[in-house]
């Protein structure tokens, strides 16, 4: 694929990506992808990965599902041994390929989407519940009494 500078484009159902599906709240939709194989000026084999998908996650603020549009664009330097990683250009992430040089494009796409998932998914349109954000009137009254004179306790001790 590298020598022939092959390119692939297409879609995959999100449901077919098992590991990604386990991290999601739902597996509806499709991943659009493009893979471009090649060799750079220094002779480094690479694959450019572009993928985008609407991923359904659980908002950790509201605990409601929401759809997060995820887009990935990265260059992966193809290496056969871990020590080859040091020779990659700075704009390449390493991708260790099997000894026979084969890789499964669906696995590469799935790995990149998994890496793009947020550690703590939060819907940008969500708000904290009113119970959390509205002040408790009884607590406010008690705090205002305490804050009227912080030295009142000391005055009582002095007597």
Secondary structure by P-SEA (a helix, b strand, c coil): ccccbbbbbbccccccaaaaaaacccccbbbbbbbbbbccccbbbbbbbbbbbbbbbbcccccbbbbbbbbbbbbbbbbccccccccccccbbbbbbcccccccaaaaaaaaaaaaccccccccccccccccccccaaaaaaaaaaacccaaaaaaaac
